[in-house]
Amino acid sequence: MTSPFDAPVPAPAPEDRDALPQYVLPLLVRLERDTPPGRTDALETSARAVLTLLADPRVTEADGEWAERVAAWEDARIRKVVRRARGGEWRRAGELPGITVAGQEAEVRVFPPIPLDGWPKELAKLQVSGTDLEETGPVAAPAPGLPVLWLNPELDMSAGKTMAQTGHAAQLAWWRLDDAQRKEWVESGFALAVRTASPEAWAELVVSGLPLVKDAGFTEIAPGSCTVVADHPALRA
């Protein structure tokens, strides 16, 4: 019997992935004018939203209503695009099929993958830019034993771009975990932290063998830039 947490088959080579139909995973962050979330909380909530979608029965079950689209998205490039919404925009987007994940301050809604040129009108008109967020309080060191998504200290990315990158990193970690490890992460509510590594630690993380995100370079940064390392304790054993 197939486990609901089985890893996908290995992705095709990059040149083969580009020849396949391309999909994108839409992520929407709630950005009310007077109460924007803190940057780190938004980054962590985005990563948890991606994991929540990947573990949802509508994805993991063979006949799940989102399973085919997620499989097609994973076979090609796992593009993610973060847009922002507030007020009526957020409420209308919430009527589309998807999952809303709440952090301490942030709310992020993740939608099943869509064709690259097939954005629904409720999302297509929303802005990608303008997601520059500040911290709303001090950011403590991550608790011992907590999965950490480490950001490259040398890159300057918007919050929206970084949210997509932390989502990528979380997904790469998810693919590397076995059934029991995934189940444990699910039961923790996908506990994780996002922090910026020191330059010295980053140099070690990049060669550690842990999941490493290399950006395709479609926006903001150069192709091949290393953006995030997913440091899950189970992957260090």
CORPERA-V107549 format. One record per residue. N is the residue number from 1. RES is the residue in one letter. SS is DSSP state (~ for helix, > for strand, _ for the rest). Layout:
n res ss
N RES SS
N RES SS
This chain:
n res ss
1 M _
2 T _
3 S _
4 P _
5 F _
6 D _
7 A _
8 P _
9 V _
10 P _
11 A _
12 P _
13 A _
14 P ~
15 E ~
16 D ~
17 R ~
18 D ~
19 A ~
20 L _
21 P _
22 Q _
23 Y >
24 V >
25 L >
26 P >
27 L >
28 L >
29 V >
30 R >
31 L _
32 E _
33 R _
34 D _
35 T _
36 P _
37 P _
38 G _
39 R ~
40 T ~
41 D ~
42 A ~
43 L ~
44 E ~
45 T ~
46 S ~
47 A ~
48 R ~
49 A ~
50 V ~
51 L ~
52 T ~
53 L ~
54 L ~
55 A ~
56 D _
57 P ~
58 R ~
59 V ~
60 T ~
61 E _
62 A _
63 D _
64 G _
65 E _
66 W _
67 A ~
68 E ~
69 R ~
70 V ~
71 A ~
72 A ~
73 W ~
74 E ~
75 D ~
76 A _
77 R _
78 I _
79 R >
80 K >
81 V >
82 V >
83 R >
84 R >
85 A >
86 R _
87 G ~
88 G ~
89 E ~
90 W ~
91 R ~
92 R ~
93 A ~
94 G _
95 E _
96 L _
97 P _
98 G _
99 I >
100 T >
101 V >
102 A >
103 G _
104 Q _
105 E _
106 A _
107 E >
108 V >
109 R >
110 V >
111 F _
112 P _
113 P _
114 I >
115 P >
116 L _
117 D _
118 G _
119 W _
120 P _
121 K ~
122 E ~
123 L ~
124 A ~
125 K _
126 L _
127 Q _
128 V _
129 S _
130 G _
131 T _
132 D _
133 L _
134 E _
135 E _
136 T _
137 G _
138 P _
139 V _
140 A _
141 A _
142 P _
143 A _
144 P _
145 G _
146 L _
147 P _
148 V >
149 L >
150 W >
151 L >
152 N _
153 P _
154 E _
155 L _
156 D _
157 M _
158 S _
159 A ~
160 G ~
161 K ~
162 T ~
163 M ~
164 A ~
165 Q ~
166 T ~
167 G ~
168 H ~
169 A ~
170 A ~
171 Q ~
172 L ~
173 A ~
174 W ~
175 W ~
176 R ~
177 L _
178 D _
179 D ~
180 A ~
181 Q ~
182 R ~
183 K ~
184 E ~
185 W ~
186 V ~
187 E ~
188 S _
189 G _
190 F _
191 A _
192 L _
193 A >
194 V >
195 R >
196 T >
197 A _
198 S _
199 P ~
200 E ~
201 A ~
202 W ~
203 A ~
204 E ~
205 L ~
206 V ~
207 V _
208 S _
209 G _
210 L _
211 P >
212 L >
213 V >
214 K >
215 D _
216 A _
217 G _
218 F _
219 T _
220 E _
221 I _
222 A _
223 P _
224 G _
225 S _
226 C >
227 T >
228 V >
229 V >
230 A >
231 D >
232 H _
233 P ~
234 A ~
235 L ~
236 R _
237 A _
